[in-house]
Each structure stands twice: as structure tokens, then as C-alpha cells.
Amino acid sequence: MKTGMEEIMKKAEVLVEALPYIQKFNRKIIVVKYGGSAMSNEELQRSVIQDVTLLKLVGFKPIIVHGGGKAISSWVEKAGKQPQFVSGLRVTDAETMEIAEMVLNRVNKNLVSMVQKLGVLAAGISGKDGNLLRVEKKYVDGQDIGYVGNIKEVNPKILHDLIDHDFLPIVAPVGMDENCDTYNINADDAACAIARAVGADKLVFLTDVEGLYRDFEDKDTFINRIGVREADELIVGGYIGGGMLPKLANCTAAVKGGVNKVHILDGRIPHCLLLEIFTDKGVGTAIVGDSEQTAR
């Protein structure tokens, strides 16, 4: 009996700890970039969707921006082609673009179904809808890598309309250029641009790492919280490499663009989103404006 009461009290303590964060972020927009292992594992998929749905139900205004990298590569291989990447960006010819859009649409509608099974209305769109994401061709060191888009302009009207009508928007990173040709967009870039355009209070990147380290080989150098100036110094100083480099650059750009706080979380941890937002300690790395660095 005592053990049962202790468990109940612990649950009550968790709710009390979450209360000030629920109050603080009520009616605030949070953009969640969803990808990596959290997308390919069914159990983690459910965990992420449960987290985002709960955020919606307690008063947040969440937007999901998702990728589809591993699934796209799998279907490209099924079509008899070899996936190619330049500086982490998929080389996208016309056939690959068609495959990518097909896969992203399938992923998008699957996420819509998962959200709606939990009793929340969701609307799956791509950057083509409502001219949400207007792009131009992206070149990498002068190299043409096909239908890969660099975001020129974001028209967030469709997102605000959906949110105002109580929908949870789920966005696939596909956009159009001025000729209405379709382009694949890096999902991190799309999430960052959307977060800035809608005036999001938070932008969350679900990744396959615990967060940010000053030295990735030394786990004692984990960074729980960092200001944009120090983050820029880490980038310039060569402390950050690999796939984390463009991700951190996106994080600092988002904060400089008006997003209050950006979180890098390990999407392999069940309910990492709730743990980061609703607990005092958090589980990932938060990137904030320099004036906010001393406060949680």
C-alpha cells in the first residue's frame, strides 16, 4: 500500500514540476523537426507523437517538420539507383525527386493518422501548399546537385490558418521555385526557416546524439545550455564537425532570427521532448540568446 502511495505521489510531483512550464508556454508555437532513429523505430515513433499530441492538448501550438532520408534511400535503391550525397545533401535528379516526394507524402500521411488516433486533428501538407516554401536551386561549392532547393521565402499563412482552426500542421520538406518546379529541401533547413517565419518560441531537433559536446570523444564535455556567441565560437574554432555542424549553424541562425530557444535532443530516448520541456534539468542541449544564457 505504501509503495502504491509513493508512486502516486511521484506522479503528482511530476505534474507539479511541469505546471510552471505549461503556464509559461501556453499558446506558444513550438516547431519539432522529426527524423533520425525516432522516425524509423515504431516504438519511438509512438513516443514522439504522444509527446507532441500532449503538448497540443495542454495548450502549446506544435508544428511537426519531418524528413524521410532512410526511407527515400531505400526506395531509390528499389528503383535500381544508388543514393548519392554531396556534403550531406541528396543528389536529386528528376526520378529521385519523384521518389522523394512520394515517400515524404507517405510518411506525412502516416504521421497524420498517428496523431488523429490520439484524438487531435492534424493536417499534412508540404512546402508546396499555399506557397509555404519558395525555393531556388541550391549549389554545393558550385556543383549542381539537381532538384535540391535553397529556401528563399516562407509564407506562413497556411500554418497560422491551420493552427487557428485547431489543427496540428505536419509539414513535408518539399518546395517550389518561381516556375513551380518541385525541389527537395533539407528538413533541418525547412524547420529552421518555418520556426523563424511563424515566430516560434521553441524549435526542437530530434537527433541520434545526446546533444552537443565540446569534445564528442569526451562525454564529460556535454553542454546542457549554450548562448549563440559561444556556439558560433565552437563552430569557427573547429570543435564541431560532421552532421552536427550544419545543425548547430541552423540552431544559431534560428535564435538570431527570433526563436527564443532551440533544443537538440536525442530522439532515441522515449519521451525526450516532455523530459526536456517539462522538467527542471532537461535531457538535451538548449541554444539560447546570450542574454538568456544564465536562466533555464
PyMOL commands that set and color helices and strands:
alter all, ss='L'
color gray80, all
select helices_A, chain A and resi 2-25+37-40+42-57+69-78+94-117+129-131+157-164+187-198+219-221+228-236+244-256+272-278+290-292
alter helices_A, ss='H'
color red, helices_A
select strands_A, chain A and resi 29-34+61-66+85-86+89-90+122-126+133-140+143-154+168-172+174-176+182-184+202-207+212-213+222-223+225-227+261-266+285-288
alter strands_A, ss='S'
color yellow, strands_A
deselect
rebuild
show_as cartoon
